[in-house]
Amino acid sequence: MTAGAETAAVSRALAVRTAELSGNLSGLLARIDAACRGTGRAAETVRLLPVTKFFPASDVAILHRLGRREFGESREQEAAAKVAALREEDLSGIRWHMIGRLQRNKARAVARWAQTVHSVDSERLATALDAGALAALEAGDRTEPVRVLLQVSLDDDPSRGGVASGDLAALAEQVAAAPGLCLSGLMAIPPLGAESDAAFARLATLHTRLLADHPDATELSAGMSGDLESAIEHGATVVRVGTALMGARPITSA
Ligand SMILES: *Cc1c(COP(=O)(O)O)cnc(C)c1O
C-alpha cells in the first residue's frame, strides 16, 4: 500500500468504529433514559461509565470526542498503559475508574491514575490504597484523595470479592478516617446465577444503612450491560457498561 492509501484506510477504519460506538452509545443512553422514566427518576441521577477494558486507547479517544469523560478499567497494567498513551494526546478532563479486583501490591500504581476505585473490599487493601494516595498526592500525580466505593458481597461468599455485609460498617469507618481516601459509596456485582432484582434490592438496603452514618457516600455503582434496568430501579447512580457499548470482548474472563 502507498502511504496515501494507508492513511485513507486508517481514516476509514476510524470512521467505521466511530459510527459503531456512536450508535451503541445512543442506544444505551436511550435505555438508561427509559429505565429512569420507568422508575420515576430524573435522567441526570444516573451516569453511564463506559468500561473500556480489552479495547484500545483509540476507542477511548473516540468516546471522548463523543463527549464521554469517565472510563472504567479492570486491570492495572492495561489501564496505566492506556492512561499514558492518552496523556500524550492531551484529552481534557478524563476521570478514570478502577472497577476490577485490586491486589494490594497494585494499590500504589492505581492511586497514580484512578480518580475512583470501585473495588475496595478489605481493611488491608484500604490501608495500602491510602498509602498510595498519599504518596501520589505528595508526588503531584494527583490533586485529590482517591474516591472509594466499597465493594460489598451480596452472598457473603468471600472468594468472589466484596466485603461481607457484617464487616461493611467497620470498613466504612476506616475509609472515612483515611486522609488519602474519600468514602463515596458502594459497588456490587450480583452473584453468579442470582436473580439481579433480589441482589440489587439487598444492595439498596445496605446503601441506606451506610448513608445513615455517612451521608456523603451517595454513589451506588451497580448494573452492567445485562441488568442495568434492574440496578436503576434499585437506586444505581452509575452503571458500568462494557459489552453493550464496545461490543464483545476478545476474552471475557476479567
Ligand atoms: C467488565 C466489567 C463490567 C462490564 O460488564 P458488561 O457485561 O460487559 O457490561 C462491569 N463491571 C465490572 C466490575 C467489570 O469487570
The ligand as an SDF file (V2000), in Angstrom:
LIG
                    3D

 15 15  0  0  0  0  0  0  0  0999 V2000
  -16.2610   -5.9290   32.7070 C   0  0  0  0  0  0  0  0  0  0  0  0
  -16.9960   -5.3670   33.8330 C   0  0  0  0  0  0  0  0  0  0  0  0
  -18.2170   -4.7090   33.6380 C   0  0  0  0  0  0  0  0  0  0  0  0
  -18.8860   -4.5660   32.2870 C   0  0  0  0  0  0  0  0  0  0  0  0
  -19.6020   -5.7270   32.0120 O   0  0  0  0  0  0  0  0  0  0  0  0
  -20.5180   -5.8780   30.6920 P   0  0  0  0  0  0  0  0  0  0  0  0
  -21.3910   -7.0130   30.9960 O   0  0  0  0  0  0  0  0  0  0  0  0
  -19.5870   -6.1070   29.5490 O   0  0  0  0  0  0  0  0  0  0  0  0
  -21.2800   -4.6060   30.5230 O   0  0  0  0  0  0  0  0  0  0  0  0
  -18.8470   -4.1620   34.7610 C   0  0  0  0  0  0  0  0  0  0  0  0
  -18.2960   -4.2660   35.9910 N   0  0  0  0  0  0  0  0  0  0  0  0
  -17.1370   -4.9030   36.2230 C   0  0  0  0  0  0  0  0  0  0  0  0
  -16.6110   -4.9980   37.6120 C   0  0  0  0  0  0  0  0  0  0  0  0
  -16.4410   -5.4790   35.1510 C   0  0  0  0  0  0  0  0  0  0  0  0
  -15.2850   -6.1130   35.3870 O   0  0  0  0  0  0  0  0  0  0  0  0
  1  2  1  0
  2  3  1  0
  2 14  2  0
  3  4  1  0
  3 10  2  0
  4  5  1  0
  5  6  1  0
  6  7  2  0
  6  8  1  0
  6  9  1  0
 10 11  1  0
 11 12  2  0
 12 13  1  0
 12 14  1  0
 14 15  1  0
M  END
$$$$
